[in-house]
Amino acid sequence: MKRVIGIAIGIAFLGIAAFTLNYSTANWRAGYADIGVWFTVIAGFLAIAGLGAIIGTWLHTGETKA
């Protein structure tokens, strides 16, 4: 159950990152480069957090071999 919850949280972070990257692209196209840059940075951090949650959950909830 912990694995499912951890991966779901990671997927949620990746979804928020995708939304933020879409918002960044819209601002770039509208001519607001400064907002586009910062939302790209935020999207990168959210993507790192999402991947970290998924990979960390996968590694730390695996079966231990004794």
N, CA, C, O and CB atoms as a CASP TS submission, in Angstrom:
PFRMAT TS
TARGET T0000
AUTHOR 0000-0000-0000
METHOD Language model
MODEL 1
PARENT N/A
ATOM      1  N   MET     1       0.821  -1.196   0.000  1.00  0.00           N
ATOM      2  CA  MET     1       0.000   0.000   0.000  1.00  0.00           C
ATOM      3  C   MET     1       0.861   1.256   0.000  1.00  0.00           C
ATOM      4  O   MET     1       0.517   2.251  -0.638  1.00  0.00           O
ATOM      5  CB  MET     1      -0.932   0.001   1.201  1.00  0.00           C
ATOM      6  N   LYS     2       1.989   1.208   0.721  1.00  0.00           N
ATOM      7  CA  LYS     2       2.874   2.362   0.741  1.00  0.00           C
ATOM      8  C   LYS     2       3.432   2.646  -0.649  1.00  0.00           C
ATOM      9  O   LYS     2       3.617   3.802  -1.029  1.00  0.00           O
ATOM     10  CB  LYS     2       4.012   2.141   1.733  1.00  0.00           C
ATOM     11  N   ARG     3       3.697   1.590  -1.396  1.00  0.00           N
ATOM     12  CA  ARG     3       4.241   1.770  -2.749  1.00  0.00           C
ATOM     13  C   ARG     3       3.218   2.477  -3.640  1.00  0.00           C
ATOM     14  O   ARG     3       3.580   3.368  -4.408  1.00  0.00           O
ATOM     15  CB  ARG     3       4.638   0.400  -3.368  1.00  0.00           C
ATOM     16  N   VAL     4       1.980   2.101  -3.546  1.00  0.00           N
ATOM     17  CA  VAL     4       0.932   2.715  -4.362  1.00  0.00           C
ATOM     18  C   VAL     4       0.784   4.189  -4.025  1.00  0.00           C
ATOM     19  O   VAL     4       0.682   5.026  -4.921  1.00  0.00           O
ATOM     20  CB  VAL     4      -0.405   1.990  -4.161  1.00  0.00           C
ATOM     21  N   ILE     5       0.771   4.509  -2.743  1.00  0.00           N
ATOM     22  CA  ILE     5       0.624   5.899  -2.318  1.00  0.00           C
ATOM     23  C   ILE     5       1.824   6.729  -2.754  1.00  0.00           C
ATOM     24  O   ILE     5       1.653   7.845  -3.247  1.00  0.00           O
ATOM     25  CB  ILE     5       0.450   5.980  -0.798  1.00  0.00           C
ATOM     26  N   GLY     6       3.026   6.209  -2.583  1.00  0.00           N
ATOM     27  CA  GLY     6       4.223   6.937  -2.973  1.00  0.00           C
ATOM     28  C   GLY     6       4.286   7.197  -4.464  1.00  0.00           C
ATOM     29  O   GLY     6       4.652   8.294  -4.886  1.00  0.00           O
ATOM     30  N   ILE     7       3.936   6.211  -5.261  1.00  0.00           N
ATOM     31  CA  ILE     7       3.949   6.392  -6.709  1.00  0.00           C
ATOM     32  C   ILE     7       2.842   7.353  -7.139  1.00  0.00           C
ATOM     33  O   ILE     7       3.027   8.143  -8.064  1.00  0.00           O
ATOM     34  CB  ILE     7       3.790   5.039  -7.422  1.00  0.00           C
ATOM     35  N   ALA     8       1.699   7.285  -6.471  1.00  0.00           N
ATOM     36  CA  ALA     8       0.613   8.216  -6.790  1.00  0.00           C
ATOM     37  C   ALA     8       1.021   9.656  -6.488  1.00  0.00           C
ATOM     38  O   ALA     8       0.690  10.568  -7.247  1.00  0.00           O
ATOM     39  CB  ALA     8      -0.656   7.851  -6.001  1.00  0.00           C
ATOM     40  N   ILE     9       1.731   9.863  -5.395  1.00  0.00           N
ATOM     41  CA  ILE     9       2.217  11.204  -5.069  1.00  0.00           C
ATOM     42  C   ILE     9       3.220  11.667  -6.121  1.00  0.00           C
ATOM     43  O   ILE     9       3.193  12.826  -6.535  1.00  0.00           O
ATOM     44  CB  ILE     9       2.862  11.228  -3.663  1.00  0.00           C
ATOM     45  N   GLY    10       4.098  10.773  -6.554  1.00  0.00           N
ATOM     46  CA  GLY    10       5.053  11.114  -7.599  1.00  0.00           C
ATOM     47  C   GLY    10       4.367  11.481  -8.905  1.00  0.00           C
ATOM     48  O   GLY    10       4.768  12.434  -9.572  1.00  0.00           O
ATOM     49  N   ILE    11       3.340  10.734  -9.270  1.00  0.00           N
ATOM     50  CA  ILE    11       2.589  11.036 -10.491  1.00  0.00           C
ATOM     51  C   ILE    11       1.859  12.369 -10.357  1.00  0.00           C
ATOM     52  O   ILE    11       1.753  13.124 -11.324  1.00  0.00           O
ATOM     53  CB  ILE    11       1.585   9.908 -10.802  1.00  0.00           C
ATOM     54  N   ALA    12       1.353  12.657  -9.148  1.00  0.00           N
ATOM     55  CA  ALA    12       0.703  13.953  -8.927  1.00  0.00           C
ATOM     56  C   ALA    12       1.700  15.101  -9.110  1.00  0.00           C
ATOM     57  O   ALA    12       1.373  16.119  -9.721  1.00  0.00           O
ATOM     58  CB  ALA    12       0.081  14.009  -7.515  1.00  0.00           C
ATOM     59  N   PHE    13       2.904  14.938  -8.586  1.00  0.00           N
ATOM     60  CA  PHE    13       3.932  15.959  -8.775  1.00  0.00           C
ATOM     61  C   PHE    13       4.269  16.129 -10.252  1.00  0.00           C
ATOM     62  O   PHE    13       4.440  17.255 -10.718  1.00  0.00           O
ATOM     63  CB  PHE    13       5.194  15.598  -7.986  1.00  0.00           C
ATOM     64  N   LEU    14       4.367  15.037 -10.989  1.00  0.00           N
ATOM     65  CA  LEU    14       4.655  15.132 -12.418  1.00  0.00           C
ATOM     66  C   LEU    14       3.507  15.800 -13.172  1.00  0.00           C
ATOM     67  O   LEU    14       3.737  16.519 -14.145  1.00  0.00           O
ATOM     68  CB  LEU    14       4.925  13.742 -12.998  1.00  0.00           C
ATOM     69  N   GLY    15       2.287  15.568 -12.732  1.00  0.00           N
ATOM     70  CA  GLY    15       1.133  16.248 -13.337  1.00  0.00           C
ATOM     71  C   GLY    15       1.174  17.749 -13.096  1.00  0.00           C
ATOM     72  O   GLY    15       0.899  18.541 -13.998  1.00  0.00           O
ATOM     73  N   ILE    16       1.518  18.131 -11.877  1.00  0.00           N
ATOM     74  CA  ILE    16       1.632  19.551 -11.563  1.00  0.00           C
ATOM     75  C   ILE    16       2.783  20.173 -12.350  1.00  0.00           C
ATOM     76  O   ILE    16       2.685  21.316 -12.796  1.00  0.00           O
ATOM     77  CB  ILE    16       1.839  19.759 -10.048  1.00  0.00           C
ATOM     78  N   ALA    17       3.873  19.421 -12.521  1.00  0.00           N
ATOM     79  CA  ALA    17       5.007  19.902 -13.314  1.00  0.00           C
ATOM     80  C   ALA    17       4.598  20.115 -14.765  1.00  0.00           C
ATOM     81  O   ALA    17       4.997  21.105 -15.379  1.00  0.00           O
ATOM     82  CB  ALA    17       6.180  18.913 -13.236  1.00  0.00           C
ATOM     83  N   ALA    18       3.817  19.210 -15.317  1.00  0.00           N
ATOM     84  CA  ALA    18       3.356  19.355 -16.698  1.00  0.00           C
ATOM     85  C   ALA    18       2.453  20.581 -16.843  1.00  0.00           C
ATOM     86  O   ALA    18       2.566  21.329 -17.814  1.00  0.00           O
ATOM     87  CB  ALA    18       2.608  18.086 -17.150  1.00  0.00           C
ATOM     88  N   PHE    19       1.563  20.782 -15.882  1.00  0.00           N
ATOM     89  CA  PHE    19       0.696  21.963 -15.897  1.00  0.00           C
ATOM     90  C   PHE    19       1.525  23.241 -15.821  1.00  0.00           C
ATOM     91  O   PHE    19       1.256  24.204 -16.539  1.00  0.00           O
ATOM     92  CB  PHE    19      -0.308  21.911 -14.729  1.00  0.00           C
ATOM     93  N   THR    20       2.520  23.249 -14.961  1.00  0.00           N
ATOM     94  CA  THR    20       3.373  24.424 -14.792  1.00  0.00           C
ATOM     95  C   THR    20       4.192  24.694 -16.054  1.00  0.00           C
ATOM     96  O   THR    20       4.376  25.848 -16.440  1.00  0.00           O
ATOM     97  CB  THR    20       4.305  24.239 -13.587  1.00  0.00           C
ATOM     98  N   LEU    21       4.680  23.640 -16.692  1.00  0.00           N
ATOM     99  CA  LEU    21       5.428  23.813 -17.938  1.00  0.00           C
ATOM    100  C   LEU    21       4.523  24.348 -19.042  1.00  0.00           C
ATOM    101  O   LEU    21       4.957  25.162 -19.857  1.00  0.00           O
ATOM    102  CB  LEU    21       6.063  22.484 -18.373  1.00  0.00           C
ATOM    103  N   ASN    22       3.284  23.903 -19.075  1.00  0.00           N
ATOM    104  CA  ASN    22       2.320  24.429 -20.038  1.00  0.00           C
ATOM    105  C   ASN    22       2.066  25.913 -19.785  1.00  0.00           C
ATOM    106  O   ASN    22       1.993  26.702 -20.727  1.00  0.00           O
ATOM    107  CB  ASN    22       0.999  23.640 -19.967  1.00  0.00           C
ATOM    108  N   TYR    23       1.934  26.289 -18.532  1.00  0.00           N
ATOM    109  CA  TYR    23       1.736  27.694 -18.165  1.00  0.00           C
ATOM    110  C   TYR    23       2.962  28.524 -18.549  1.00  0.00           C
ATOM    111  O   TYR    23       2.830  29.659 -19.007  1.00  0.00           O
ATOM    112  CB  TYR    23       1.452  27.826 -16.648  1.00  0.00           C
ATOM    113  N   SER    24       4.140  27.960 -18.363  1.00  0.00           N
ATOM    114  CA  SER    24       5.379  28.632 -18.745  1.00  0.00           C
ATOM    115  C   SER    24       5.429  28.872 -20.246  1.00  0.00           C
ATOM    116  O   SER    24       5.786  29.962 -20.693  1.00  0.00           O
ATOM    117  CB  SER    24       6.590  27.811 -18.304  1.00  0.00           C
ATOM    118  N   THR    25       5.076  27.867 -21.016  1.00  0.00           N
ATOM    119  CA  THR    25       5.076  28.007 -22.471  1.00  0.00           C
ATOM    120  C   THR    25       4.102  29.079 -22.928  1.00  0.00           C
ATOM    121  O   THR    25       4.403  29.845 -23.843  1.00  0.00           O
ATOM    122  CB  THR    25       4.730  26.680 -23.130  1.00  0.00           C
ATOM    123  N   ALA    26       2.935  29.138 -22.294  1.00  0.00           N
ATOM    124  CA  ALA    26       1.954  30.169 -22.644  1.00  0.00           C
ATOM    125  C   ALA    26       2.502  31.561 -22.362  1.00  0.00           C
ATOM    126  O   ALA    26       2.269  32.489 -23.137  1.00  0.00           O
ATOM    127  CB  ALA    26       0.647  29.952 -21.871  1.00  0.00           C
ATOM    128  N   ASN    27       3.226  31.711 -21.261  1.00  0.00           N
ATOM    129  CA  ASN    27       3.801  33.017 -20.945  1.00  0.00           C
ATOM    130  C   ASN    27       4.930  33.385 -21.897  1.00  0.00           C
ATOM    131  O   ASN    27       5.078  34.553 -22.256  1.00  0.00           O
ATOM    132  CB  ASN    27       4.309  33.034 -19.513  1.00  0.00           C
ATOM    133  N   TRP    28       5.729  32.403 -22.311  1.00  0.00           N
ATOM    134  CA  TRP    28       6.775  32.669 -23.300  1.00  0.00           C
ATOM    135  C   TRP    28       6.155  33.186 -24.590  1.00  0.00           C
ATOM    136  O   TRP    28       6.634  34.161 -25.170  1.00  0.00           O
ATOM    137  CB  TRP    28       7.606  31.396 -23.576  1.00  0.00           C
ATOM    138  N   ARG    29       5.093  32.533 -25.035  1.00  0.00           N
ATOM    139  CA  ARG    29       4.440  32.927 -26.290  1.00  0.00           C
ATOM    140  C   ARG    29       3.768  34.287 -26.184  1.00  0.00           C
ATOM    141  O   ARG    29       3.659  35.005 -27.177  1.00  0.00           O
ATOM    142  CB  ARG    29       3.413  31.884 -26.698  1.00  0.00           C
ATOM    143  N   ALA    30       3.315  34.647 -24.982  1.00  0.00           N
ATOM    144  CA  ALA    30       2.653  35.940 -24.780  1.00  0.00           C
ATOM    145  C   ALA    30       3.653  37.081 -24.629  1.00  0.00           C
ATOM    146  O   ALA    30       3.259  38.245 -24.548  1.00  0.00           O
ATOM    147  CB  ALA    30       1.758  35.881 -23.553  1.00  0.00           C
ATOM    148  N   GLY    31       4.939  36.758 -24.590  1.00  0.00           N
ATOM    149  CA  GLY    31       5.948  37.801 -24.494  1.00  0.00           C
ATOM    150  C   GLY    31       6.452  38.071 -23.090  1.00  0.00           C
ATOM    151  O   GLY    31       7.223  39.008 -22.881  1.00  0.00           O
ATOM    152  N   TYR    32       6.038  37.280 -22.139  1.00  0.00           N
ATOM    153  CA  TYR    32       6.483  37.453 -20.763  1.00  0.00           C
ATOM    154  C   TYR    32       7.612  36.469 -20.469  1.00  0.00           C
ATOM    155  O   TYR    32       7.407  35.447 -19.813  1.00  0.00           O
ATOM    156  CB  TYR    32       5.307  37.253 -19.772  1.00  0.00           C
ATOM    157  N   ALA    33       8.787  36.787 -20.958  1.00  0.00           N
ATOM    158  CA  ALA    33       9.919  35.863 -20.834  1.00  0.00           C
ATOM    159  C   ALA    33      10.333  35.655 -19.383  1.00  0.00           C
ATOM    160  O   ALA    33      10.738  34.553 -19.011  1.00  0.00           O
ATOM    161  CB  ALA    33      11.103  36.377 -21.633  1.00  0.00           C
ATOM    162  N   ASP    34      10.239  36.696 -18.557  1.00  0.00           N
ATOM    163  CA  ASP    34      10.665  36.548 -17.164  1.00  0.00           C
ATOM    164  C   ASP    34       9.778  35.563 -16.410  1.00  0.00           C
ATOM    165  O   ASP    34      10.272  34.744 -15.636  1.00  0.00           O
ATOM    166  CB  ASP    34      10.653  37.904 -16.458  1.00  0.00           C
ATOM    167  N   ILE    35       8.486  35.642 -16.632  1.00  0.00           N
ATOM    168  CA  ILE    35       7.577  34.696 -15.976  1.00  0.00           C
ATOM    169  C   ILE    35       7.781  33.291 -16.552  1.00  0.00           C
ATOM    170  O   ILE    35       7.732  32.298 -15.826  1.00  0.00           O
ATOM    171  CB  ILE    35       6.095  35.144 -16.149  1.00  0.00           C
ATOM    172  N   GLY    36       8.009  33.226 -17.859  1.00  0.00           N
ATOM    173  CA  GLY    36       8.255  31.933 -18.492  1.00  0.00           C
ATOM    174  C   GLY    36       9.485  31.243 -17.940  1.00  0.00           C
ATOM    175  O   GLY    36       9.481  30.031 -17.724  1.00  0.00           O
ATOM    176  N   VAL    37      10.543  32.014 -17.709  1.00  0.00           N
ATOM    177  CA  VAL    37      11.777  31.432 -17.157  1.00  0.00           C
ATOM    178  C   VAL    37      11.527  30.869 -15.770  1.00  0.00           C
ATOM    179  O   VAL    37      11.914  29.737 -15.481  1.00  0.00           O
ATOM    180  CB  VAL    37      12.901  32.484 -17.104  1.00  0.00           C
ATOM    181  N   TRP    38      10.893  31.636 -14.920  1.00  0.00           N
ATOM    182  CA  TRP    38      10.725  31.179 -13.538  1.00  0.00           C
ATOM    183  C   TRP    38       9.764  30.012 -13.432  1.00  0.00           C
ATOM    184  O   TRP    38       9.957  29.130 -12.595  1.00  0.00           O
ATOM    185  CB  TRP    38      10.237  32.315 -12.668  1.00  0.00           C
ATOM    186  N   PHE    39       8.732  29.987 -14.265  1.00  0.00           N
ATOM    187  CA  PHE    39       7.853  28.828 -14.224  1.00  0.00           C
ATOM    188  C   PHE    39       8.511  27.601 -14.826  1.00  0.00           C
ATOM    189  O   PHE    39       8.164  26.477 -14.461  1.00  0.00           O
ATOM    190  CB  PHE    39       6.561  29.125 -14.949  1.00  0.00           C
ATOM    191  N   THR    40       9.455  27.789 -15.740  1.00  0.00           N
ATOM    192  CA  THR    40      10.231  26.659 -16.232  1.00  0.00           C
ATOM    193  C   THR    40      11.104  26.094 -15.118  1.00  0.00           C
ATOM    194  O   THR    40      11.224  24.877 -14.980  1.00  0.00           O
ATOM    195  CB  THR    40      11.097  27.078 -17.433  1.00  0.00           C
ATOM    196  N   VAL    41      11.709  26.967 -14.325  1.00  0.00           N
ATOM    197  CA  VAL    41      12.520  26.527 -13.190  1.00  0.00           C
ATOM    198  C   VAL    41      11.654  25.772 -12.180  1.00  0.00           C
ATOM    199  O   VAL    41      12.054  24.724 -11.673  1.00  0.00           O
ATOM    200  CB  VAL    41      13.208  27.734 -12.513  1.00  0.00           C
ATOM    201  N   ILE    42      10.489  26.301 -11.898  1.00  0.00           N
ATOM    202  CA  ILE    42       9.580  25.646 -10.953  1.00  0.00           C
ATOM    203  C   ILE    42       9.150  24.281 -11.487  1.00  0.00           C
ATOM    204  O   ILE    42       9.094  23.306 -10.738  1.00  0.00           O
ATOM    205  CB  ILE    42       8.342  26.530 -10.687  1.00  0.00           C
ATOM    206  N   ALA    43       8.847  24.215 -12.790  1.00  0.00           N
ATOM    207  CA  ALA    43       8.466  22.935 -13.397  1.00  0.00           C
ATOM    208  C   ALA    43       9.602  21.925 -13.293  1.00  0.00           C
ATOM    209  O   ALA    43       9.360  20.738 -13.071  1.00  0.00           O
ATOM    210  CB  ALA    43       8.070  23.132 -14.871  1.00  0.00           C
ATOM    211  N   GLY    44      10.834  22.386 -13.451  1.00  0.00           N
ATOM    212  CA  GLY    44      11.982  21.489 -13.312  1.00  0.00           C
ATOM    213  C   GLY    44      12.098  20.933 -11.902  1.00  0.00           C
ATOM    214  O   GLY    44      12.327  19.738 -11.715  1.00  0.00           O
ATOM    215  N   PHE    45      11.940  21.800 -10.912  1.00  0.00           N
ATOM    216  CA  PHE    45      11.999  21.341  -9.522  1.00  0.00           C
ATOM    217  C   PHE    45      10.871  20.354  -9.216  1.00  0.00           C
ATOM    218  O   PHE    45      11.087  19.360  -8.522  1.00  0.00           O
ATOM    219  CB  PHE    45      11.924  22.538  -8.562  1.00  0.00           C
ATOM    220  N   LEU    46       9.673  20.626  -9.730  1.00  0.00           N
ATOM    221  CA  LEU    46       8.554  19.710  -9.496  1.00  0.00           C
ATOM    222  C   LEU    46       8.785  18.368 -10.185  1.00  0.00           C
ATOM    223  O   LEU    46       8.423  17.324  -9.643  1.00  0.00           O
ATOM    224  CB  LEU    46       7.242  20.333  -9.990  1.00  0.00           C
ATOM    225  N   ALA    47       9.381  18.387 -11.369  1.00  0.00           N
ATOM    226  CA  ALA    47       9.676  17.133 -12.064  1.00  0.00           C
ATOM    227  C   ALA    47      10.720  16.330 -11.298  1.00  0.00           C
ATOM    228  O   ALA    47      10.615  15.107 -11.197  1.00  0.00           O
ATOM    229  CB  ALA    47      10.164  17.410 -13.498  1.00  0.00           C
ATOM    230  N   ILE    48      11.723  17.009 -10.761  1.00  0.00           N
ATOM    231  CA  ILE    48      12.732  16.323  -9.949  1.00  0.00           C
ATOM    232  C   ILE    48      12.079  15.716  -8.706  1.00  0.00           C
ATOM    233  O   ILE    48      12.388  14.587  -8.326  1.00  0.00           O
ATOM    234  CB  ILE    48      13.867  17.302  -9.543  1.00  0.00           C
ATOM    235  N   ALA    49      11.184  16.465  -8.080  1.00  0.00           N
ATOM    236  CA  ALA    49      10.495  15.948  -6.888  1.00  0.00           C
ATOM    237  C   ALA    49       9.626  14.746  -7.237  1.00  0.00           C
ATOM    238  O   ALA    49       9.595  13.766  -6.493  1.00  0.00           O
ATOM    239  CB  ALA    49       9.632  17.048  -6.244  1.00  0.00           C
ATOM    240  N   GLY    50       8.926  14.814  -8.358  1.00  0.00           N
ATOM    241  CA  GLY    50       8.077  13.690  -8.768  1.00  0.00           C
ATOM    242  C   GLY    50       8.875  12.442  -9.071  1.00  0.00           C
ATOM    243  O   GLY    50       8.525  11.347  -8.629  1.00  0.00           O
ATOM    244  N   LEU    51       9.947  12.606  -9.827  1.00  0.00           N
ATOM    245  CA  LEU    51      10.788  11.448 -10.133  1.00  0.00           C
ATOM    246  C   LEU    51      11.463  10.911  -8.874  1.00  0.00           C
ATOM    247  O   LEU    51      11.608   9.700  -8.710  1.00  0.00           O
ATOM    248  CB  LEU    51      11.846  11.819 -11.180  1.00  0.00           C
ATOM    249  N   GLY    52      11.873  11.811  -7.990  1.00  0.00           N
ATOM    250  CA  GLY    52      12.474  11.383  -6.726  1.00  0.00           C
ATOM    251  C   GLY    52      11.494  10.597  -5.872  1.00  0.00           C
ATOM    252  O   GLY    52      11.870   9.613  -5.236  1.00  0.00           O
ATOM    253  N   ALA    53      10.234  11.031  -5.857  1.00  0.00           N
ATOM    254  CA  ALA    53       9.218  10.313  -5.085  1.00  0.00           C
ATOM    255  C   ALA    53       8.969   8.924  -5.666  1.00  0.00           C
ATOM    256  O   ALA    53       8.841   7.950  -4.924  1.00  0.00           O
ATOM    257  CB  ALA    53       7.909  11.112  -5.050  1.00  0.00           C
ATOM    258  N   ILE    54       8.902   8.836  -6.980  1.00  0.00           N
ATOM    259  CA  ILE    54       8.646   7.538  -7.614  1.00  0.00           C
ATOM    260  C   ILE    54       9.834   6.594  -7.422  1.00  0.00           C
ATOM    261  O   ILE    54       9.664   5.448  -7.006  1.00  0.00           O
ATOM    262  CB  ILE    54       8.353   7.722  -9.117  1.00  0.00           C
ATOM    263  N   ILE    55      11.022   7.077  -7.724  1.00  0.00           N
ATOM    264  CA  ILE    55      12.214   6.225  -7.604  1.00  0.00           C
ATOM    265  C   ILE    55      12.476   5.865  -6.143  1.00  0.00           C
ATOM    266  O   ILE    55      12.788   4.715  -5.834  1.00  0.00           O
ATOM    267  CB  ILE    55      13.450   6.933  -8.206  1.00  0.00           C
ATOM    268  N   GLY    56      12.353   6.831  -5.252  1.00  0.00           N
ATOM    269  CA  GLY    56      12.571   6.561  -3.832  1.00  0.00           C
ATOM    270  C   GLY    56      11.566   5.577  -3.267  1.00  0.00           C
ATOM    271  O   GLY    56      11.922   4.707  -2.472  1.00  0.00           O
ATOM    272  N   THR    57      10.319   5.710  -3.672  1.00  0.00           N
ATOM    273  CA  THR    57       9.297   4.768  -3.221  1.00  0.00           C
ATOM    274  C   THR    57       9.598   3.371  -3.737  1.00  0.00           C
ATOM    275  O   THR    57       9.485   2.388  -3.005  1.00  0.00           O
ATOM    276  CB  THR    57       7.902   5.217  -3.684  1.00  0.00           C
ATOM    277  N   TRP    58       9.980   3.293  -4.995  1.00  0.00           N
ATOM    278  CA  TRP    58      10.278   1.987  -5.592  1.00  0.00           C
ATOM    279  C   TRP    58      11.443   1.302  -4.882  1.00  0.00           C
ATOM    280  O   TRP    58      11.410   0.097  -4.634  1.00  0.00           O
ATOM    281  CB  TRP    58      10.595   2.144  -7.084  1.00  0.00           C
ATOM    282  N   LEU    59      12.477   2.087  -4.559  1.00  0.00           N
ATOM    283  CA  LEU    59      13.659   1.511  -3.922  1.00  0.00           C
ATOM    284  C   LEU    59      13.429   1.145  -2.447  1.00  0.00           C
ATOM    285  O   LEU    59      13.925   0.124  -1.970  1.00  0.00           O
ATOM    286  CB  LEU    59      14.813   2.484  -4.028  1.00  0.00           C
ATOM    287  N   HIS    60      12.685   1.976  -1.745  1.00  0.00           N
ATOM    288  CA  HIS    60      12.562   1.790  -0.293  1.00  0.00           C
ATOM    289  C   HIS    60      11.368   0.949   0.129  1.00  0.00           C
ATOM    290  O   HIS    60      11.218   0.660   1.316  1.00  0.00           O
ATOM    291  CB  HIS    60      12.471   3.119   0.374  1.00  0.00           C
ATOM    292  N   THR    61      10.525   0.553  -0.797  1.00  0.00           N
ATOM    293  CA  THR    61       9.412  -0.324  -0.410  1.00  0.00           C
ATOM    294  C   THR    61       9.560  -1.711  -1.028  1.00  0.00           C
ATOM    295  O   THR    61       8.627  -2.512  -0.999  1.00  0.00           O
ATOM    296  CB  THR    61       8.071   0.294  -0.832  1.00  0.00           C
ATOM    297  N   GLY    62      10.716  -1.985  -1.575  1.00  0.00           N
ATOM    298  CA  GLY    62      10.944  -3.302  -2.154  1.00  0.00           C
ATOM    299  C   GLY    62      11.158  -4.352  -1.069  1.00  0.00           C
ATOM    300  O   GLY    62      11.392  -4.034   0.097  1.00  0.00           O
ATOM    301  N   GLU    63      11.072  -5.578  -1.476  1.00  0.00           N
ATOM    302  CA  GLU    63      11.283  -6.679  -0.539  1.00  0.00           C
ATOM    303  C   GLU    63      12.770  -6.793  -0.215  1.00  0.00           C
ATOM    304  O   GLU    63      13.624  -6.627  -1.086  1.00  0.00           O
ATOM    305  CB  GLU    63      10.745  -8.015  -1.122  1.00  0.00           C
ATOM    306  N   THR    64      13.057  -7.072   1.024  1.00  0.00           N
ATOM    307  CA  THR    64      14.457  -7.265   1.422  1.00  0.00           C
ATOM    308  C   THR    64      14.808  -8.741   1.297  1.00  0.00           C
ATOM    309  O   THR    64      14.011  -9.617   1.633  1.00  0.00           O
ATOM    310  CB  THR    64      14.707  -6.759   2.880  1.00  0.00           C
ATOM    311  N   LYS    65      16.009  -8.994   0.809  1.00  0.00           N
ATOM    312  CA  LYS    65      16.461 -10.372   0.663  1.00  0.00           C
ATOM    313  C   LYS    65      17.450 -10.668   1.795  1.00  0.00           C
ATOM    314  O   LYS    65      18.489 -10.019   1.924  1.00  0.00           O
ATOM    315  CB  LYS    65      17.117 -10.613  -0.748  1.00  0.00           C
ATOM    316  N   ALA    66      17.107 -11.635   2.583  1.00  0.00           N
ATOM    317  CA  ALA    66      17.961 -11.958   3.737  1.00  0.00           C
ATOM    318  C   ALA    66      18.814 -13.159   3.470  1.00  0.00           C
ATOM    319  O   ALA    66      19.591 -13.568   4.333  1.00  0.00           O
ATOM    320  CB  ALA    66      17.127 -12.200   4.974  1.00  0.00           C
TER
END
